[in-house]
């Protein structure tokens, strides 16, 4: 997939802005870090640094670049939201929510089972 070209409406990509470069039509980072994600990119830059982000993007295969860019931006956002636990905090929260929903689901299944037993008992009385 070829990188998106930048024009006056879209502006420079985040990497070119950070590096103070002119974003050309063939910018390899424009498709992954468009100007619209500037705040997320700034958070990722604080965490990883622009040089490391560029290095990671160049080391990844072309097919994995979108996943890597998304991961970099999400990790930066996670550390902005929770500067103590970062991405691990997000995972902990999601795991807790899963356990909470599993407990609720288990409770509902138990109640359904009890209701079915009562229905069977009522049906047996009338047969």
Secondary structure, DSSP 8 states (H G I E B T S, - for coil): -------TTT---HHHHHHT----TT-TTTTTS-GGGHHHHHHHHHHH-HHHHHHHHHHS-GGGHHHHHHHHHHHHHHHHH-TTTHHHHHHHHHHHHHHHHHHHHHHHHHHHHHHHHHHHHHHHHH-
